[in-house]
Amino acid sequence: MLEYPIRGDVALIGAHIADRAGNLLYRKTARNFGPVMATAAEVTIAEVGKVVDVGQIDPETVVTPGIFVDRILEVNQ
């Protein structure tokens, strides 16, 4: 039996920090499902607390690469 993967049309994910290229860093439990849903959806919209310039995030700490993120929404809390 072959189980086909579930494909989402839109994924709304929350992240802690993003750069302008779409690379994401998560905090706490957001790291559990955010990266998985970002790769499984056709369109990924990331709601982040802070957007920084490209190069300010250490590449070794990036959890979700920017190639999977289509839109970034900065929300100041």
BADREN-295630 format. One record per residue (C-alpha): residue in three letters; chain; x, y, z. Coordinates in steps of 0.02 Angstrom, whole numbers, plus 32768, in hexadecimal, padded with zeros to 4 digits. Layout:
   residu   chaine     px     py     pz
      ALA        A      X      Y      Z
...
# end
This chain:
   residu   chaine     px     py     pz
      MET        A   8000   8000   8000
      LEU        A   8044   80AA   7FD0
      GLU        A   8015   813F   803B
      TYR        A   8024   81E3   7FDE
      PRO        A   805E   827B   8041
      ILE        A   7FE5   8302   8075
      ARG        A   8002   83A3   8014
      GLY        A   7FC3   8446   805A
      ASP        A   7F8F   84DA   7FF1
      VAL        A   7FC6   855E   8070
      ALA        A   802D   854E   810E
      LEU        A   8026   85D6   8192
      ILE        A   80BB   85C0   8203
      GLY        A   8101   8624   8293
      ALA        A   81BB   8645   82A5
      HIS        A   8227   86AC   8319
      ILE        A   829E   8702   829D
      ALA        A   82A7   870A   81E0
      ASP        A   831D   875F   8169
      ARG        A   82E5   87B6   80CA
      ALA        A   8311   8719   8065
      GLY        A   8292   86B3   80C8
      ASN        A   8308   864D   8135
      LEU        A   82AF   8625   81D9
      LEU        A   82E0   8607   828E
      TYR        A   8263   85BE   8309
      ARG        A   824E   85BF   83C6
      LYS        A   820B   8538   8437
      THR        A   817F   84C9   83F2
      ALA        A   816C   8528   834D
      ARG        A   8204   84C5   8314
      ASN        A   81A0   8423   8318
      PHE        A   8125   8442   828A
      GLY        A   815E   84E4   8236
      PRO        A   81E8   849B   81C9
      VAL        A   8180   8405   8197
      MET        A   80EA   846C   8161
      ALA        A   8159   84E9   8105
      THR        A   8199   845D   8096
      ALA        A   80EE   840B   807F
      ALA        A   8089   849F   8041
      GLU        A   807A   84F5   7F99
      VAL        A   807F   85A3   7FE9
      THR        A   80D2   85C5   8090
      ILE        A   80AE   8664   80F3
      ALA        A   811E   8681   818A
      GLU        A   80E6   86F0   8219
      VAL        A   8185   872A   8270
      GLY        A   81AF   8799   8303
      LYS        A   8246   87EA   82B3
      VAL        A   828A   87FC   8202
      VAL        A   8345   881B   81ED
      ASP        A   83B4   883B   8156
      VAL        A   8400   87AD   80F2
      GLY        A   84A1   8771   8142
      GLN        A   8472   8798   81F6
      ILE        A   8439   86E6   8219
      ASP        A   84C1   8664   822F
      PRO        A   84A8   85E4   81A2
      GLU        A   84C8   8556   821D
      THR        A   842E   8586   8283
      VAL        A   83B1   8596   81F3
      VAL        A   8325   8517   820A
      THR        A   82BB   853B   8170
      PRO        A   8316   857A   80D4
      GLY        A   82CB   860C   8078
      ILE        A   82A5   85A4   7FDD
      PHE        A   820C   855D   8038
      VAL        A   81C7   8606   8072
      ASP        A   815C   866E   7FFC
      ARG        A   8123   86FE   806C
      ILE        A   8160   874B   810F
      LEU        A   80EE   87AB   8184
      GLU        A   8144   8809   8212
      VAL        A   80D6   8817   82AD
      ASN        A   8113   8884   833C
      GLN        A   80D1   8844   83E0
# end
